[in-house]
């Protein structure tokens, strides 16, 4: 059932990274003020917030203080302690997405159980807990065979906590090295492409779905995104139907990133759901009528949702990941980053977004660049997007 719409102008965000930063920037045009709960005063979003509670993300007492500044609280990431937040909700603190929805999404095993109960297609999966391996692993080997995918059930992102295991021995070794936490074990899907779609639901039950995109991953980290994905009308309809079914099933408010696999035979499987703005939706900042960040704020504040449509033929978004040179000093590295950003701005129709993080490390997302495309032919646009993505990476990673 949809909630009653009321415009809430003071939004709290748990987290202060680049997603919160881009959300805070989008808040300006909506007349919304942003308050943060984040552990460091150097975090990217801090300079754009009207109030900041400096505290760890899982600090419920700090969240209660954040609630004093805000009409509604939303989330930049999933590193929250839900059990400590439920008492705050019972005392009247408004969370969007709701804690009930998060309770079935934050644990990856619970998430897939929920998705399967909705009748949506997922890879085969099972839970693995210490003490049950001698009964579970033989059946997995018999039913699926190897390789299989091993995932931590909480707190995995950017490929962390995800492993491809070629045999039972490597699975047991990786699990032991992790300290035997509860795991999600997934059937390995031989996919042709990885896809993603952003979808938002408002307090009145309105749903909007962005164009589906193709994502290119390396070592479970997204390197670039092509929008829109080159898909048949039938596949596009299937993806939109998955998004609608999921958001209707959750009956909650906000924007969600939905990751998918597409097999060579044309089957679609839902891989993971992020209950927040998402890296695969960064292209919307420059290529769509309404960015994912504005759309999320519209949803959680009670405003009407706006058009998710693209205002150009296509776009390619490339993540700018951190790297280190041997014995390179920090100031030298920053100078190199600045020079490379300047080179990227010289690409026609390029928009460079730099997050201003205090520290760089290999693989860390430091920024992204989106290039708008005007080619009419979808096939030619796909080829152009891949060529531009490779050009960006050749600029960014030269000398690293």
C-alpha positions in Angstrom: 0.0 0.0 0.0 1.4 3.4 -0.9 2.1 5.9 1.8 0.5 9.3 2.0 2.6 11.9 0.1 4.0 14.7 2.2 6.9 16.9 1.1 9.9 16.5 3.3 12.7 19.1 2.8 15.3 17.9 5.3 17.0 14.7 4.2 19.5 12.8 6.2 22.0 10.5 4.5 23.9 7.7 6.3 27.2 7.7 4.5 29.4 10.6 3.1 31.1 9.1 0.0 30.7 10.0 -3.6 27.1 8.8 -3.8 26.1 11.1 -1.0 28.1 13.9 -2.6 26.2 13.6 -5.9 22.9 13.4 -4.0 23.8 16.5 -2.0 24.6 18.3 -5.3 21.2 17.3 -6.8 19.4 18.5 -3.6 20.2 22.2 -4.4 17.8 22.5 -7.3 15.0 20.8 -5.3 15.3 23.1 -2.3 16.3 20.1 -0.1 18.9 20.4 2.7 21.2 17.5 3.3 22.6 16.2 6.7 25.1 13.4 6.9 26.3 10.7 9.2 29.8 9.8 8.2 33.0 9.0 10.0 35.5 11.5 8.5 35.3 15.2 7.9 37.3 14.7 4.7 34.6 12.5 3.1 33.5 13.8 -0.3 29.9 14.9 0.7 30.8 16.8 3.8 31.4 20.2 2.2 28.0 20.1 0.6 26.0 19.1 3.7 24.2 21.6 5.9 24.8 19.4 9.0 27.3 16.5 9.6 27.3 14.0 12.4 30.8 12.6 12.5 30.4 9.0 13.5 30.7 5.5 12.2 27.9 4.3 9.9 26.6 1.7 12.4 26.4 4.1 15.3 22.7 4.1 16.2 23.1 6.9 18.7 24.6 9.1 16.0 21.7 8.2 13.7 19.3 9.3 16.5 21.1 12.6 16.5 20.9 12.8 12.7 17.1 12.3 13.0 16.9 15.5 15.1 18.0 17.4 12.0 15.9 15.6 9.4 12.4 14.7 8.3 13.6 11.5 6.6 16.8 9.4 6.6 18.1 7.5 3.6 21.2 5.5 2.9 24.3 5.8 0.7 25.5 2.2 1.5 24.5 -1.0 3.2 26.9 -0.9 6.1 24.2 -0.4 8.7 23.1 -2.3 11.8 19.4 -2.8 11.1 18.7 -4.2 14.6 19.8 -0.9 16.2 17.7 1.2 13.8 14.4 -0.5 14.3 13.9 1.1 17.8 14.5 4.5 16.2 11.9 3.7 13.6 9.4 2.8 16.4 10.1 6.2 18.0 9.1 8.0 14.8 12.3 8.3 12.8 11.4 8.0 9.1 13.7 5.8 7.0 13.4 5.5 3.2 13.8 2.8 1.9 12.0 1.3 4.9 13.8 -1.0 7.3 11.4 -3.8 6.5 12.5 -3.7 2.9 16.2 -3.5 3.8 15.8 -6.5 6.1 15.2 -8.7 3.1 17.8 -7.1 0.9 21.0 -6.5 2.9 21.8 -10.2 3.4 22.5 -11.6 -0.1 20.9 -15.0 0.7 17.8 -13.4 2.1 17.7 -11.2 -1.0 17.7 -14.1 -3.4 15.1 -15.9 -1.4 12.8 -12.9 -1.6 13.5 -12.5 -5.3 12.8 -16.2 -6.0 9.5 -15.9 -4.0 8.4 -13.1 -6.3 8.9 -15.5 -9.2 11.8 -13.7 -10.7 14.6 -15.6 -12.4 17.8 -16.1 -10.4 20.8 -18.4 -10.6 20.5 -21.5 -8.4 21.8 -20.7 -4.9 22.2 -22.1 -1.4 23.3 -21.0 2.0 26.6 -22.4 3.4 27.2 -22.3 7.2 30.0 -23.9 9.2 29.1 -27.5 10.2 26.9 -28.1 7.2 29.6 -28.2 4.5 30.0 -32.0 4.4 26.3 -32.3 3.4 25.9 -29.1 1.3 29.1 -29.2 -0.8 28.7 -32.7 -2.3 25.2 -31.9 -3.4 26.4 -28.6 -5.0 29.1 -30.5 -6.8 26.6 -33.1 -8.0 23.8 -30.6 -9.0 25.9 -27.7 -10.5 29.5 -28.8 -10.8 32.3 -26.3 -10.7 33.1 -23.4 -11.0 30.7 -21.9 -8.5 30.4 -18.4 -7.1 31.1 -17.7 -3.4 29.8 -14.5 -1.8 29.8 -13.1 1.7 26.2 -12.5 2.7 26.8 -8.9 4.0 29.1 -6.0 3.2 30.5 -7.0 -0.1 31.0 -4.3 -2.7 33.2 -3.6 -5.7 34.0 -7.3 -6.0 35.1 -7.6 -2.4 33.6 -10.7 -0.8 33.0 -12.4 -4.2 35.1 -15.3 -5.4 35.0 -17.7 -8.3 35.9 -21.2 -7.1 37.2 -23.7 -9.6 37.0 -26.7 -7.2 36.0 -27.7 -3.7 39.5 -27.4 -2.4 39.8 -23.7 -3.4 36.3 -23.1 -1.9 37.3 -24.6 1.4 40.6 -22.7 1.4 39.0 -19.3 0.7 36.3 -19.9 3.3 38.8 -20.9 5.9 40.9 -17.8 5.2 37.8 -15.7 5.7 37.2 -17.3 9.1 34.1 -19.4 8.1 31.4 -16.8 8.0 27.9 -17.7 6.6 28.1 -17.6 2.9 25.9 -17.5 -0.2 26.9 -20.1 -2.9 25.6 -19.5 -6.4 25.6 -21.5 -9.5 28.0 -20.0 -12.0 26.0 -18.5 -14.9 27.8 -18.5 -18.3 26.6 -15.1 -19.3 27.1 -13.3 -22.6 26.8 -9.8 -21.1 26.2 -8.2 -17.7 23.3 -5.7 -17.6 21.9 -3.3 -15.0 18.8 -1.1 -14.6 17.9 1.6 -12.2 14.3 1.9 -11.0 12.6 4.2 -8.5 9.3 4.0 -6.5 7.6 7.0 -4.9 5.6 7.3 -1.7 2.4 7.2 -3.8 3.5 4.0 -5.6 4.6 5.5 -8.8 7.4 3.6 -10.5 9.9 4.8 -13.2 12.5 2.6 -14.9 15.6 4.0 -16.5 17.0 2.5 -19.8 18.9 -0.7 -19.2 22.6 -0.5 -19.5 25.5 -2.9 -20.3 28.3 -3.1 -17.7 31.8 -4.2 -18.3 33.4 -5.8 -15.3 37.0 -6.9 -14.5 37.8 -8.7 -11.3 34.2 -8.0 -10.2 34.8 -4.2 -10.5 32.8 -2.2 -13.0 35.1 -0.5 -15.5 32.5 1.0 -17.9 28.8 1.3 -18.6 27.1 1.7 -22.0 23.7 3.3 -22.2 21.3 2.1 -23.5 22.2 -1.6 -23.8 21.9 -3.1 -27.2 18.8 -5.2 -26.6 15.8 -6.6 -28.5 12.4 -5.0 -27.6 11.4 -8.3 -26.0 14.5 -8.2 -23.6 13.8 -4.6 -22.8 10.3 -5.4 -21.8 11.4 -8.4 -19.7 13.9 -6.2 -17.8 11.3 -3.5 -17.2 8.8 -6.2 -16.0 11.5 -7.5 -13.5 12.0 -3.9 -12.2 8.3 -3.3 -11.7 7.7 -6.7 -10.1 10.6 -6.2 -7.7 9.6 -2.7 -6.6 5.9 -3.6 -6.2 7.0 -6.6 -4.2 9.2 -4.5 -1.9 6.4 -1.8 -1.4 9.1 0.7 -0.4 10.4 4.0 -1.5 13.6 5.1 -3.2 15.9 4.1 -6.1 17.3 0.6 -6.6 20.1 -0.7 -8.8 19.3 -4.1 -10.3 22.2 -6.2 -11.7 21.4 -8.9 -14.3 23.0 -11.6 -16.4 22.1 -12.1 -20.1 23.0 -15.6 -21.5 23.8 -16.4 -25.1 20.4 -18.1 -25.4 18.6 -14.9 -24.3 17.8 -15.8 -20.7 17.9 -13.1 -18.1 18.9 -13.8 -14.4 18.7 -11.3 -11.6 22.1 -11.3 -9.9 22.0 -8.6 -7.1 20.0 -5.6 -5.9 21.4 -2.4 -4.4 18.9 -0.5 -2.3 20.4 2.9 -3.2 21.9 4.9 -6.0 24.4 2.8 -7.9 27.5 3.1 -10.0 25.7 1.7 -13.1 23.4 4.7 -12.9 26.1 7.5 -13.0 25.5 8.1 -16.7 22.1 9.6 -15.7 23.9 12.7 -14.4 24.7 13.9 -17.9 22.6 11.7 -20.2 19.1 11.7 -18.7 16.4 14.2 -18.0 16.5 13.3 -14.3 19.6 11.9 -12.7 19.4 8.9 -10.4 20.4 11.2 -7.5 17.6 13.7 -8.1 15.1 10.8 -8.6 16.1 9.2 -5.3 15.6 12.5 -3.5 12.3 13.1 -5.2 11.2 9.6 -4.0 12.3 9.8 -0.4 11.1 13.4 0.1 7.6 12.8 -1.3 8.0 14.7 -4.5 6.6 13.4 -7.8 9.0 11.4 -9.8 10.4 12.8 -13.0 11.3 11.5 -16.5 14.1 8.9 -16.6 14.5 9.2 -20.3 17.8 9.9 -22.0 18.1 13.3 -23.9 20.8 11.9 -26.2 21.2 8.9 -28.4 23.5 7.1 -26.0 26.4 7.5 -23.5 29.4 5.6 -22.1 30.5 6.1 -18.5 34.0 5.0 -17.5 35.1 4.7 -13.9 38.4 6.4 -13.0 40.1 3.9 -10.6 43.0 4.7 -8.4 46.5 3.3 -9.1 49.9 3.7 -7.6 53.3 4.1 -9.2 56.3 2.5 -7.5 57.7 5.0 -4.9 55.4 7.7 -6.3 54.8 10.5 -3.8 51.2 11.6 -3.1 51.7 15.1 -4.6 53.2 13.6 -7.7 50.3 11.2 -8.1 47.7 14.0 -7.6 49.5 16.0 -10.3 49.3 13.1 -12.6 45.6 12.6 -11.9 44.9 16.3 -12.6 46.8 16.1 -15.9 44.8 13.1 -17.0 41.5 14.7 -16.0 42.4 17.6 -18.3 43.1 15.2 -21.1 39.7 13.6 -20.6 37.9 17.0 -20.7 39.3 17.4 -24.3 37.2 14.4 -25.5 34.1 15.8 -27.3 30.9 15.7 -25.2 32.9 14.5 -22.2 31.8 15.3 -18.6 34.4 14.5 -15.9 33.3 14.0 -12.3 36.0 13.9 -9.6 35.1 12.8 -6.1 37.9 14.6 -4.2 38.7 11.6 -2.0 41.5 12.2 0.6 43.2 8.9 -0.3 44.0 7.0 -3.4 44.6 3.2 -3.6 44.6 0.7 -6.5 41.1 0.0 -7.7 39.4 2.7 -5.6 36.7 4.7 -7.5 38.1 8.3 -7.6 35.8 9.7 -10.3 34.1 8.9 -13.5 33.8 10.4 -17.0 30.6 10.2 -19.2 30.7 10.8 -22.9 27.5 11.5 -24.7 26.9 9.8 -28.1 24.9 11.1 -31.0 25.2 8.1 -33.4 21.7 7.0 -34.6 22.5 3.3 -35.4 22.4 1.2 -32.2 25.1 -1.2 -33.6 27.4 1.6 -34.6 26.8 3.4 -31.3 27.8 0.2 -29.5 31.1 0.0 -31.3 31.7 3.7 -30.8 31.0 3.4 -27.1 33.5 0.5 -26.7 36.2 2.4 -28.7 35.7 5.5 -26.5 35.8 3.5 -23.3 39.1 2.0 -24.4 40.4 5.4 -25.3 39.6 6.8 -21.9 41.3 3.9 -20.2 44.4 4.3 -22.4 44.6 7.9 -21.3 43.9 7.2 -17.6 46.1 4.1 -17.1 49.1 5.1 -19.2 52.2 5.3 -16.9 50.4 3.6 -14.0 
